Amino acid sequence: MSEGRPLRLLGLHGYRQNERRFRERTGALRKALRGRAELVALSAPHPVPDGDGDSDDDPRGWWFSGPGTFEAQEEAAAPAGLEESLSAVAAALAERGPFDGLLGFSQGAALAAMVCALRARGDPRFPVAFAILVAGFASRAPAHGHFYRQPIALPTLHIVGDADAVIAPRLSQELAQRFVEPVVVAHPGGHFVPAAAPQKKAYLDFLDRFRPAQGQAELPGAGAV
């Protein structure tokens, strides 16, 4: 494929992380994507109460399943905070973009899947062409069920950790099944963003489907991160 400008990805971190921590924990991935894609991280709008004293500085979350808490498999009766997070993503796409796609991890991958659903329905706030979802899951909250009522027609790459003890592999597989023609890649590790040679190849093969041809104009605002 002809070499063109790097793609730009908006990165959505996991629960209890933030923009800075996500950047630190995706260093190997950003190195693997160098020259092919830029990863721009965004902090979630909601501070997470630090109840155990063993968390990242300024831990953040995209939504809560209970008061100040989150559990991926909880069928939360009154989830809170999602609309603010969707608005934060929309604002980042508008103010820090343009972006080509999303890369989400854990709760950030779950949020990215919701954004994909809205985009597939034609929501103009989310002008992205694809998403990479690492350790993702579908929200169990009944209030979020509308995101999954029909297959989501947006290209996605799903990265599943066979030894993930936080988000069980079956949850990530179930999320993938919500999409039309998802690409699913398993790795032998746990709850992290992998960037070893097999995963690097999977990322690059997927991203190459969306890279502009040589000579296409640079995106305004695109720059090193």
Protein Blocks (a to p, Z undefined) as FASTA:
>chain_A
ZZdddddddddddehiafklmmmmmmmmmmmmgokaccdddddfbdcddfkopacehiad
fbdfbehiacfklccfbdghjlmmmmmmmmmmmmmmccfbdcdehjlmmmmmmmmmmmmn
opaklccfbdcdehiacdfbfklmmmmmpccdddddddddfklckbgfklmmmmmmmpgh
iacdddfbdcdddfbfklmmmmmmmmmmmgccehiacdehiacZZ
